Amino acid sequence: MSTSQPPRLASWLLQHLASSPQRDSLAGDLIERYHDGHSAAWYWRQVVGAILAGVTRDVRDHKLLAIRAVAIGWLLAVLFSFPVNWMSNVGRALVFEWLVDTGRTSVWWVFWSGQLPYALLAFVACAISGWIMARLHQGHAVAMVSVFAAAVAVADYGQASWMLWRQALPPMPQLAVLLWLLLLIGPPIGIGIGGLWALHADANTTLPASSE
């Protein structure tokens, strides 16, 4: 029997993201089986499977709540799009002016100066949206944040696929296209991190002792 501890991150995710019913018993069972000789990769697969099963069950049992969560999420996305677009355009213009002044006008300098300001601001906005979503759907936060993150990923990559099919992108190296597609994973990850932030804050909140 192994005396090593299972991966700490996986255990933390299990405690914060797995569905509440039988979560503690599941965690105990997985730790016991890990000590019996199962690998860290096996432990990770079980944790991810348990989280996905809980999200699927929660969405299936609360379909209207999931629809409401997606609607609220897109409303937040529209509201945040105005300051994000304005600040990214300002930042892009300032960076591009600096590139011209310093003679850094290669394809890659222009590519990163155009993509990074928006990508970073969109990531922050999505993290805030994920935090709000989790706070608005306490008790079902994991499922509702996951549904919204998935909806954003489908919309972003769907639009990207349409643009590539219609060849609506400006001419750029193939590697730049791949990097642009990779950056699109930022918003869903930001939403997830914001949701985790809210869940972690809730878990660390302790109620004051009542005075008699």
N, C-alpha and C positions, 0 to 999 in steps of 0.2 A: 504493500500500500504506500502510495506517495504521500509525503508530508508537505510538499510544496503547495503554495496557495494558488488558486486559479487566477487568471489575468484580472487585475484590479479594475481596469477600465470596463471590461465586459461585465463584471459583477456590479459595478456602479450603474451601468446602463440598465442592467436587469432590475435593480432596485428602483430606478427612477422612471423607466419606460414600460416595464411589463405591466400587464393588466393586474389590478389589485387582488381579485379573487385568487386565492391559493398561491400568491406570489412568493410568500415566505417559504411555503412547503416546497415549491418548485426550486427555489434557490438552494435550499438545503439538500434536495435530491441531486441537483446538478453538482454541487460541491462534493457530495459523498461519492458520486460516480467518477468525478474527476480524480479524487484521491485513490479510487480503485484502479486507476491506470489509464484513463482516457486522456487524450492529448489536449493541448490548449486550443488547437484548431477545432477539435470536436466541441469543446466548451463554447467557443465563439459561435459555432453553427447553431447550437442549441439555444443560446441567448438570442441571436438574431431571429431564429424561428419562433421563439416564444413571443418576442416583441411584435413581429409581423402578424402572428395569429391573434394577439390581443387587439391590435389596430383593426384588423379585418372584422373581428367579431363586434367591436365597438361601433364601427361604421355601419355594419349590417343591421345592428339593433337600433341605431339612431340615424336613420337616413335623412330625415328632415333637418336634424341638427347639423349633419355634414353639409347639406346643401346651403344652410344658413352660414356655416363657417366659410365656405368657399365664396359666397356672396360678400360677406364682410371683408374677407381677405382681398378680393378684387377692388372693393371700395377703398380700402387702405392703399392698395397699389396705385390706384388712380390719384388719390390725394397726395401721396408721396412723390408721384412722378413729376409734379410741377417743380418743387424745390430741387429734386435730383437732377432733372434736365437742365434747369437754370444754372446750378452750381457746376455741373459737369461741362456745360458749354463755356462758362467763364474760365474754369480751370484749363480746359482744352485750348482755348484761345491764348491764355497766358503762356502755357507750355510751348505751344507752337511758335509763338513770337520769340521765346527764348531759343528754340531750336534754330530758327532762321538767323537770329543774331549770332549764334555760336557756330553756324555752318553745319549743324547736325540734321541734315535733311534726307538721310537715307530712308529706305522703305521701312526698316525696323524701328527707327526712332519715331517716325511719323505714326506707324501702327500702334506702338505702345502708348504714345502720347494721346492718341485718339481713343484707345480702349480702356486704359487703366483708370482715368478719372471717373468715368461712368460706372465701371465695374465696381470700384471701391465704394462709391456713394450708394449704388444699388444694393450692395451687400449690407451696408449699415442700415439702410431703409428696410430691407427685408428682415434683418435681425430684430429691429424694433417692431415690425409687423408680427413676427413670430411670437415675440414677448406679449404683445397685446392679445393675440389670438389665444395664447395659453391662459392668460388672466381672465379672458371672457368665457372660457369653456372649462373651468375648473371641474375636475371629475372625469372629463373626457378630453383633456388637453392634448395628450399624445396623439390620439386618433385624429382630432380636428386639425392640429398643426400639420400632421403627416398628409392629410388629404389636401390641404391648401398648398403645401410644398410640392406635392405630386402634380397638382393642377398647374402650378407655375412652370414646372419642368416640362410638362406636356405642351403647354402653350408656347414656351420659348423655343423648344426644339422643333415643334411643329412649324412655327414661323420660319425658323432657320432652314428647315427642309424645303419649305415652299420657296424661299429666296434662292436657295441653291438650285432647285429645279428650274426656276424661272430665270436663273442667272442674273438676279437683281443686285448682286454684290459688285462693288467696284473691283477692277483687276487687282489681284494681290497674289503673292506666292502661296502655293498649296499649304505650306507649313503655317502661314498666317491664318488661313482658313481653319485649320485644325486647332490652332490656339484660340481663335475666336469661339469655336464650338466648345472648347474646354472651359472658357470663361463663363459660358452660359450655365454651368453647374453652380456658380456662385450664389445666385438668388435662392434656390431651394436649400442650399447648405446654410445660408444666412437665416432663413426662416427656421430651420431646425435648431440652430444654435440659440436663436432668440427664445424659442420654446423651452430649450433645456435650461437656459438662464432663469426663466420664470419658475420652472419646476424645481430647480436647485434652490432658489430663494424661498419657495414655499416649504421645501423640506427642512430648511435651516431656521424657519420661523418657529419660535417657541412662544406659547401663550404664557402670560404672566400668572404667577400663582395667585389664587384667589385668597383674599384676606377674610378672616372670620372675626 
